[in-house]
Amino acid sequence: MVTKKDVLKILKSVVDPEININIVDLGLIYNVDVNGSDVKIKMTLTTPHCPLSKMIVDDAKMKIKELSGVKNTEVELVFDPPWSPERLSAEAKKKLGFKSA
């Protein structure tokens, strides 16, 4: 059976092409819910006006569906709370040149 950890791992292969960092390390994944063979994620984008939003969401859906045991996939795009740089992983902050606190 697929787990939340499996979903997050596969989502690390979905890269924002403008920033070249995966959507997990960007902090775009707000929630992962696995219920048997159904996977639902809530995610956001760095901006509501992202021109690549459909591509990123479709890529996330496709990757999740590749996991063994997944039958249904739903990706809900939300903007509340809005994304902010504080959501970046330490690795993403380093790649983007953010100074450590």
N, C-alpha and C positions, 0 to 999 in steps of 0.2 A: 504494500500500500504506500502511496506517495505521502510524503511528509512536508511540512512547512519548510524544513531545512532543504529538502530536494528542490522545492520551488524556488527558493532564494538562490540556491546554487545555479540553477539553469538560467535564472534571470540575470545573473552576473555576465552572461554571454550576450545580453542585449545592451548595445552601446549607443549612447547619444552621439550621432555622427558629427555634430557641430563641436562637441566638447571632447569627444574621444574617451569618455569614461562611462563605465557601465551604470545602469539605472539604479542598482542597489547602492553602490558607493556614492552616487549622486544624492541619495536620500529621497528618491522619487517614489519608493514603495512605502505606502502608509500601513497596509494591512494585507496579510495573506491568510485566507480561511480555506482549510481543506476539510471537506466533508465526504468521506468515502472516495468516490471517483470524480467528485466535483471540486473544482478549484476556483475560488473567487479572490481577486486582488483589487485593492483600492490603491490607485497611484495618482501621482500628479506630474506636472512638468515644471521646468524652471520658470516658465512664463505661460500664461493662458493663450498667448498668441504664437506659440511655437509653430513654425511652418512645417515641421516634420512630425507633428503629433500623431497623425494617422499611421505613419510608418513605424514609429516607436511602439505604439499600442498594438498594432498588428504583429510586429515582431515578438513582443512579449507573449501574445496569445499563441502564436505558432510554436514558440519554444516550450511553453507549458504543455501544449498538446503532445509534444514529443516524449514527455515523461510516460513511462510504462504505468498503466493503470488509470490514467486520466481520460475521462469520457467527455466531460463538459468543462469549459473554461469561460469565465467571465472576467473582463477587465473593466472596472469602473474608474473613469477619469474624474477626479475631484480637484477642487482648488481651495478648499477650506479644510484645514488651515493652509494658507499660501506657503509655497516652498520658500525657504531662505537658506543662505550658505551655512547656517549652523547645522543643517541636516547632512552635510557632507561627511563622509568617513574621513578618518585621519589620512588614509592613503590618497583619497581624492583631493583633500586640502593640500597635501604635499605636491601632487602633480600640478595643481593649479597655482601653486606659489603662495598659498596662505601662510602667514606666520603662525607658529605654535603659540598657544596662550600661556 
